[in-house]
């Protein structure tokens, strides 16, 4: 397997979406834009295809599926198929040249960071976004565990939800190629999501941040109520804040090295997990990312507990916001009328003109 099928984040950008998947392409794009992104590399979509083909997994899957038939509404039948297909994929050993190429990049990542057996996250990256559909594995250490968990990420494309979706779309059940991002773990004291608009009403003059203690999985999954901040995108004034009763967090267990869910002590539950300084810095970064991509963004971030501010703030994902920013903009003003006409209309109606109304905002 040629090593060009594995690329460092600083070698890729948004134009490589089909090569490495959206998540990897965006990590590369943010890296090249000078944003703080955990260092790492991307396995291309072709590596997934190569693995299934050269190990014979895809032929075994096709043989099994040749006698498989079920209504996409038959969830139990697709659960059985998931079990079989994932077992086939995960029973295969990584081809030696593929394993060597991945191991070489992992060793280079250890050298770049100065850490032996660096802890990494392995994340799926589809050419088409499937947020939350495929699996992520955190705190992966050492070459052996890395190979095993990369295969598990590939195997997760055969989960029940994905199989049913492909069946409904008339797509092959045995094939949904994805890239894989391998990036340094952030030892997060807090993490969360940020929208570069108000996700409740689509107001583009605001930035919304939601966060919890620990790793970001509790926020992305909706497992807990989160602390919330609303920030003015122009002045970076914190307009509103809410400290939630945060009950659990995802952390790395120092003994086992595994990611575990623990209860948050009562005295920490309602303490804001971000300082005002961190909130404002996140908002500034978010505005810059939106400017770079040219549209509102849905961003995942983490704050490392071991580094000083602001070097401890990392971006781990960005994607276009898909609710409000996709709606067709409707003009608030009638282009045939002048501002004077509007003033006269308001005055004739007995209204008042104040600085509270921003023309064209529709607030």
Secondary structure as a PSIPRED ss2 file (coil, helix, strand):
# PSIPRED VFORMAT (PSIPRED V4.0)

   1 X C   1.000  0.000  0.000
   2 X C   1.000  0.000  0.000
   3 X H   0.000  1.000  0.000
   4 X H   0.000  1.000  0.000
   5 X H   0.000  1.000  0.000
   6 X E   0.000  0.000  1.000
   7 X E   0.000  0.000  1.000
   8 X E   0.000  0.000  1.000
   9 X H   0.000  1.000  0.000
  10 X H   0.000  1.000  0.000
  11 X H   0.000  1.000  0.000
  12 X C   1.000  0.000  0.000
  13 X C   1.000  0.000  0.000
  14 X H   0.000  1.000  0.000
  15 X H   0.000  1.000  0.000
  16 X H   0.000  1.000  0.000
  17 X H   0.000  1.000  0.000
  18 X H   0.000  1.000  0.000
  19 X H   0.000  1.000  0.000
  20 X H   0.000  1.000  0.000
  21 X C   1.000  0.000  0.000
  22 X H   0.000  1.000  0.000
  23 X H   0.000  1.000  0.000
  24 X H   0.000  1.000  0.000
  25 X H   0.000  1.000  0.000
  26 X H   0.000  1.000  0.000
  27 X H   0.000  1.000  0.000
  28 X H   0.000  1.000  0.000
  29 X H   0.000  1.000  0.000
  30 X H   0.000  1.000  0.000
  31 X H   0.000  1.000  0.000
  32 X H   0.000  1.000  0.000
  33 X C   1.000  0.000  0.000
  34 X C   1.000  0.000  0.000
  35 X C   1.000  0.000  0.000
  36 X C   1.000  0.000  0.000
  37 X C   1.000  0.000  0.000
  38 X C   1.000  0.000  0.000
  39 X C   1.000  0.000  0.000
  40 X E   0.000  0.000  1.000
  41 X E   0.000  0.000  1.000
  42 X E   0.000  0.000  1.000
  43 X E   0.000  0.000  1.000
  44 X C   1.000  0.000  0.000
  45 X H   0.000  1.000  0.000
  46 X H   0.000  1.000  0.000
  47 X H   0.000  1.000  0.000
  48 X H   0.000  1.000  0.000
  49 X H   0.000  1.000  0.000
  50 X H   0.000  1.000  0.000
  51 X H   0.000  1.000  0.000
  52 X H   0.000  1.000  0.000
  53 X H   0.000  1.000  0.000
  54 X H   0.000  1.000  0.000
  55 X C   1.000  0.000  0.000
  56 X C   1.000  0.000  0.000
  57 X H   0.000  1.000  0.000
  58 X H   0.000  1.000  0.000
  59 X H   0.000  1.000  0.000
  60 X H   0.000  1.000  0.000
  61 X H   0.000  1.000  0.000
  62 X H   0.000  1.000  0.000
  63 X H   0.000  1.000  0.000
  64 X H   0.000  1.000  0.000
  65 X H   0.000  1.000  0.000
  66 X C   1.000  0.000  0.000
  67 X C   1.000  0.000  0.000
  68 X C   1.000  0.000  0.000
  69 X C   1.000  0.000  0.000
  70 X C   1.000  0.000  0.000
  71 X C   1.000  0.000  0.000
  72 X C   1.000  0.000  0.000
  73 X C   1.000  0.000  0.000
  74 X C   1.000  0.000  0.000
  75 X H   0.000  1.000  0.000
  76 X H   0.000  1.000  0.000
  77 X H   0.000  1.000  0.000
  78 X H   0.000  1.000  0.000
  79 X H   0.000  1.000  0.000
  80 X H   0.000  1.000  0.000
  81 X H   0.000  1.000  0.000
  82 X H   0.000  1.000  0.000
  83 X H   0.000  1.000  0.000
  84 X H   0.000  1.000  0.000
  85 X H   0.000  1.000  0.000
  86 X H   0.000  1.000  0.000
  87 X H   0.000  1.000  0.000
  88 X H   0.000  1.000  0.000
  89 X H   0.000  1.000  0.000
  90 X H   0.000  1.000  0.000
  91 X C   1.000  0.000  0.000
  92 X C   1.000  0.000  0.000
  93 X C   1.000  0.000  0.000
  94 X C   1.000  0.000  0.000
  95 X C   1.000  0.000  0.000
  96 X H   0.000  1.000  0.000
  97 X H   0.000  1.000  0.000
  98 X H   0.000  1.000  0.000
  99 X H   0.000  1.000  0.000
 100 X H   0.000  1.000  0.000
 101 X H   0.000  1.000  0.000
 102 X H   0.000  1.000  0.000
 103 X H   0.000  1.000  0.000
 104 X H   0.000  1.000  0.000
 105 X H   0.000  1.000  0.000
 106 X H   0.000  1.000  0.000
 107 X H   0.000  1.000  0.000
 108 X H   0.000  1.000  0.000
 109 X H   0.000  1.000  0.000
 110 X H   0.000  1.000  0.000
 111 X H   0.000  1.000  0.000
 112 X H   0.000  1.000  0.000
 113 X H   0.000  1.000  0.000
 114 X C   1.000  0.000  0.000
 115 X C   1.000  0.000  0.000
 116 X C   1.000  0.000  0.000
 117 X C   1.000  0.000  0.000
 118 X C   1.000  0.000  0.000
 119 X C   1.000  0.000  0.000
 120 X E   0.000  0.000  1.000
 121 X E   0.000  0.000  1.000
 122 X E   0.000  0.000  1.000
 123 X E   0.000  0.000  1.000
 124 X E   0.000  0.000  1.000
 125 X E   0.000  0.000  1.000
 126 X E   0.000  0.000  1.000
 127 X C   1.000  0.000  0.000
 128 X C   1.000  0.000  0.000
 129 X C   1.000  0.000  0.000
 130 X C   1.000  0.000  0.000
 131 X C   1.000  0.000  0.000
 132 X C   1.000  0.000  0.000
 133 X C   1.000  0.000  0.000
 134 X C   1.000  0.000  0.000
 135 X C   1.000  0.000  0.000
 136 X E   0.000  0.000  1.000
 137 X E   0.000  0.000  1.000
 138 X E   0.000  0.000  1.000
 139 X E   0.000  0.000  1.000
 140 X E   0.000  0.000  1.000
 141 X C   1.000  0.000  0.000
 142 X C   1.000  0.000  0.000
 143 X H   0.000  1.000  0.000
 144 X H   0.000  1.000  0.000
 145 X H   0.000  1.000  0.000
 146 X H   0.000  1.000  0.000
 147 X H   0.000  1.000  0.000
 148 X H   0.000  1.000  0.000
 149 X H   0.000  1.000  0.000
 150 X H   0.000  1.000  0.000
 151 X H   0.000  1.000  0.000
 152 X H   0.000  1.000  0.000
 153 X H   0.000  1.000  0.000
 154 X H   0.000  1.000  0.000
 155 X H   0.000  1.000  0.000
 156 X H   0.000  1.000  0.000
 157 X H   0.000  1.000  0.000
 158 X H   0.000  1.000  0.000
 159 X C   1.000  0.000  0.000
 160 X H   0.000  1.000  0.000
 161 X H   0.000  1.000  0.000
 162 X H   0.000  1.000  0.000
 163 X H   0.000  1.000  0.000
 164 X H   0.000  1.000  0.000
 165 X H   0.000  1.000  0.000
 166 X H   0.000  1.000  0.000
 167 X H   0.000  1.000  0.000
 168 X H   0.000  1.000  0.000
 169 X H   0.000  1.000  0.000
 170 X C   1.000  0.000  0.000
 171 X C   1.000  0.000  0.000
 172 X C   1.000  0.000  0.000
 173 X C   1.000  0.000  0.000
 174 X C   1.000  0.000  0.000
 175 X C   1.000  0.000  0.000
 176 X C   1.000  0.000  0.000
 177 X C   1.000  0.000  0.000
 178 X E   0.000  0.000  1.000
 179 X E   0.000  0.000  1.000
 180 X E   0.000  0.000  1.000
 181 X E   0.000  0.000  1.000
 182 X E   0.000  0.000  1.000
 183 X E   0.000  0.000  1.000
 184 X E   0.000  0.000  1.000
 185 X C   1.000  0.000  0.000
 186 X C   1.000  0.000  0.000
 187 X C   1.000  0.000  0.000
 188 X E   0.000  0.000  1.000
 189 X E   0.000  0.000  1.000
 190 X E   0.000  0.000  1.000
 191 X E   0.000  0.000  1.000
 192 X E   0.000  0.000  1.000
 193 X E   0.000  0.000  1.000
 194 X E   0.000  0.000  1.000
 195 X E   0.000  0.000  1.000
 196 X C   1.000  0.000  0.000
 197 X C   1.000  0.000  0.000
 198 X C   1.000  0.000  0.000
 199 X C   1.000  0.000  0.000
 200 X C   1.000  0.000  0.000
 201 X C   1.000  0.000  0.000
 202 X C   1.000  0.000  0.000
 203 X C   1.000  0.000  0.000
 204 X C   1.000  0.000  0.000
 205 X C   1.000  0.000  0.000
 206 X E   0.000  0.000  1.000
 207 X E   0.000  0.000  1.000
 208 X E   0.000  0.000  1.000
 209 X E   0.000  0.000  1.000
 210 X E   0.000  0.000  1.000
 211 X E   0.000  0.000  1.000
 212 X E   0.000  0.000  1.000
 213 X E   0.000  0.000  1.000
 214 X C   1.000  0.000  0.000
 215 X C   1.000  0.000  0.000
 216 X C   1.000  0.000  0.000
 217 X H   0.000  1.000  0.000
 218 X H   0.000  1.000  0.000
 219 X H   0.000  1.000  0.000
 220 X H   0.000  1.000  0.000
 221 X C   1.000  0.000  0.000
 222 X C   1.000  0.000  0.000
 223 X C   1.000  0.000  0.000
 224 X C   1.000  0.000  0.000
 225 X C   1.000  0.000  0.000
 226 X C   1.000  0.000  0.000
 227 X E   0.000  0.000  1.000
 228 X E   0.000  0.000  1.000
 229 X E   0.000  0.000  1.000
 230 X E   0.000  0.000  1.000
 231 X E   0.000  0.000  1.000
 232 X E   0.000  0.000  1.000
 233 X C   1.000  0.000  0.000
 234 X C   1.000  0.000  0.000
 235 X C   1.000  0.000  0.000
 236 X C   1.000  0.000  0.000
 237 X C   1.000  0.000  0.000
 238 X E   0.000  0.000  1.000
 239 X E   0.000  0.000  1.000
 240 X E   0.000  0.000  1.000
 241 X E   0.000  0.000  1.000
 242 X E   0.000  0.000  1.000
 243 X C   1.000  0.000  0.000
 244 X C   1.000  0.000  0.000
 245 X C   1.000  0.000  0.000
 246 X C   1.000  0.000  0.000
 247 X C   1.000  0.000  0.000
 248 X E   0.000  0.000  1.000
 249 X E   0.000  0.000  1.000
 250 X E   0.000  0.000  1.000
 251 X E   0.000  0.000  1.000
 252 X E   0.000  0.000  1.000
 253 X C   1.000  0.000  0.000
 254 X C   1.000  0.000  0.000
 255 X C   1.000  0.000  0.000
 256 X C   1.000  0.000  0.000
 257 X C   1.000  0.000  0.000
 258 X C   1.000  0.000  0.000
 259 X E   0.000  0.000  1.000
 260 X E   0.000  0.000  1.000
 261 X E   0.000  0.000  1.000
 262 X E   0.000  0.000  1.000
 263 X E   0.000  0.000  1.000
 264 X C   1.000  0.000  0.000
 265 X C   1.000  0.000  0.000
 266 X H   0.000  1.000  0.000
 267 X H   0.000  1.000  0.000
 268 X H   0.000  1.000  0.000
 269 X H   0.000  1.000  0.000
 270 X C   1.000  0.000  0.000
 271 X C   1.000  0.000  0.000
 272 X C   1.000  0.000  0.000
 273 X C   1.000  0.000  0.000
 274 X C   1.000  0.000  0.000
 275 X C   1.000  0.000  0.000
 276 X H   0.000  1.000  0.000
 277 X H   0.000  1.000  0.000
 278 X H   0.000  1.000  0.000
 279 X H   0.000  1.000  0.000
 280 X H   0.000  1.000  0.000
 281 X H   0.000  1.000  0.000
 282 X H   0.000  1.000  0.000
 283 X H   0.000  1.000  0.000
 284 X H   0.000  1.000  0.000
 285 X H   0.000  1.000  0.000
 286 X H   0.000  1.000  0.000
 287 X H   0.000  1.000  0.000
 288 X H   0.000  1.000  0.000
 289 X H   0.000  1.000  0.000
 290 X H   0.000  1.000  0.000
 291 X H   0.000  1.000  0.000
 292 X H   0.000  1.000  0.000
 293 X H   0.000  1.000  0.000
 294 X C   1.000  0.000  0.000
 295 X C   1.000  0.000  0.000
 296 X C   1.000  0.000  0.000
 297 X E   0.000  0.000  1.000
 298 X E   0.000  0.000  1.000
 299 X E   0.000  0.000  1.000
 300 X E   0.000  0.000  1.000
 301 X E   0.000  0.000  1.000
 302 X E   0.000  0.000  1.000
 303 X E   0.000  0.000  1.000
 304 X E   0.000  0.000  1.000
 305 X C   1.000  0.000  0.000
 306 X C   1.000  0.000  0.000
 307 X C   1.000  0.000  0.000
 308 X C   1.000  0.000  0.000
 309 X C   1.000  0.000  0.000
 310 X C   1.000  0.000  0.000
 311 X C   1.000  0.000  0.000
 312 X C   1.000  0.000  0.000
 313 X E   0.000  0.000  1.000
 314 X E   0.000  0.000  1.000
 315 X E   0.000  0.000  1.000
 316 X E   0.000  0.000  1.000
 317 X E   0.000  0.000  1.000
 318 X E   0.000  0.000  1.000
 319 X E   0.000  0.000  1.000
 320 X E   0.000  0.000  1.000
 321 X C   1.000  0.000  0.000
 322 X C   1.000  0.000  0.000
 323 X C   1.000  0.000  0.000
 324 X C   1.000  0.000  0.000
 325 X C   1.000  0.000  0.000
 326 X C   1.000  0.000  0.000
 327 X C   1.000  0.000  0.000
 328 X C   1.000  0.000  0.000
 329 X C   1.000  0.000  0.000
 330 X C   1.000  0.000  0.000
 331 X C   1.000  0.000  0.000
 332 X C   1.000  0.000  0.000
 333 X C   1.000  0.000  0.000
 334 X C   1.000  0.000  0.000
 335 X C   1.000  0.000  0.000
 336 X C   1.000  0.000  0.000
 337 X C   1.000  0.000  0.000
 338 X C   1.000  0.000  0.000
 339 X H   0.000  1.000  0.000
 340 X H   0.000  1.000  0.000
 341 X H   0.000  1.000  0.000
 342 X H   0.000  1.000  0.000
 343 X H   0.000  1.000  0.000
 344 X H   0.000  1.000  0.000
 345 X H   0.000  1.000  0.000
 346 X H   0.000  1.000  0.000
 347 X H   0.000  1.000  0.000
 348 X H   0.000  1.000  0.000
 349 X C   1.000  0.000  0.000
 350 X C   1.000  0.000  0.000
 351 X C   1.000  0.000  0.000
 352 X C   1.000  0.000  0.000
 353 X C   1.000  0.000  0.000
 354 X C   1.000  0.000  0.000
 355 X C   1.000  0.000  0.000
 356 X C   1.000  0.000  0.000
 357 X C   1.000  0.000  0.000
 358 X C   1.000  0.000  0.000
 359 X C   1.000  0.000  0.000
 360 X C   1.000  0.000  0.000
 361 X C   1.000  0.000  0.000
 362 X C   1.000  0.000  0.000
 363 X C   1.000  0.000  0.000
